[in-house]
Amino acid sequence: MASSVRHTTIDCSDAYRLGTFWAAVLDGSLAEDDFPGDPEALVHADGAALLFVTVPDAKTVKNRVHLDLQPQDRPRDAEVARIADLGATVVADHRRPDGTGWVTMADPEGNEFCVERGPLG
């Protein structure tokens, strides 16, 4: 049998804080044994497991890997607004007049991700 992806690991400066942000974005939850100050935080969400690991290095360049989110229960524009309210920022807006396209955002530590159009627009 080939390998499978157990989780995606993201380096950060505060694992619990960033894990809490992503748990809210993905409507997921932190592992029961994750607490403020822990060096790792594991988020379980539908279709994804994200492990946040505290490292001493600051982010300095664009991510080589990023997440593409597709909202399932609201339009893309409403999801962009919701995620911005959680603490993300818009990095680049690639929405087109015909409704296609995506929005590149950054989480509170500057890690880029994209919000694509979902079934509701």
N, C-alpha and C positions, 0 to 999 in steps of 0.2 A: 504494500500500500504506500502511496506517496504521502508526503507531509501535508499537514493542514495548518491553516493560520489559526493560532490559539487566540491571539489578540494583537492589536496594533499598539506599539509602544511609542509614547511621545515624551521626549525630554522637556523639562520645564523647571522653573525656579520654585514653585510651590505646588506640589502634587495634589494635595487636598483641595486647594482653592480652584485649580484648573479642572480637577475631576468633578467638583461640584458644579462648575459652569457647564461642562459637557453633559453631565447627568441631566441637567435642566434642558439643554438644547435637544437631547435625544429622548427625553421623557424616560430616562433610565434611572439607575440607582447605583450608589457607591456600595462596595462590598461592606458587609456588616462590621468588619474589623478595621475599617479605615477611619482615621481621626485626624483633626488638625495637627500639623507638625510631623505626620508620618512621612517617610521618604518615598512612599509609593501609594497610589490610589487606583483602584480598579473599578471601571464603570461597566456595568452590564446594561445593554439596551437591545431592543429588538433588532436582530441581524448584525450586531457589533459588540465587541468587547474591546475597550480602550484601557491601556495601562499607562498611567502617568508616573514618571520617575523624576524625582528632584535631582538635578545636576548643578554643579557650580558654574557652568558656562552659560553665558547669555546667548540668546538667539541673535545671529548677526547677518544672516543671508536668507533668501527665499527658501522655503521648504523644498526638498527634493520629492517628497510624497505629500499628498494632501487628500482630505476627505471631500467627496462630492455628495451633498445632501439633497434629497428630493422629498419635499413635504408631501404627506399623504392625505392630510385632513384639512388643509387650507391652501390658498393660492401662494405662489412663490413670494409675491410682494408682501403679503401678511406675515409670512415666515421670516423674511428679511427684517421686518420691523420688530417682530417678537425677539429674534436673536440679538438685534441691536439693543433692545431694552434689557437683555440679560448681561450686556457688557461688551459685545463684539462691535467692530467698526467696519464700515464699508471701505474696501481697498480699491476696487474697480467695478464699474457698472457696465456689464455687457448685455443688458436687456435691449431688445430690438422693438421697433414700433409694432411688429406683427405678434408680439407676445413671446417670441422665442428668446433664447439667450440665458444668461446666468449672472449672478452677482458674486464677486470675490470678496470675502470678508476675512477679518483677522480676529482670533479669540483674544482674551485679555492679555495674553503673553506674546501676541504678534504672530501666532501660527496661522497661516492662510488656509482657507477652505472655501468651497463654492456652494452656493445655493442655486439649484436648478429648478426648472419648471416641473411641477408635478401634475397629477391627474386633474386637479382643480384649477390649473392655470399657473 
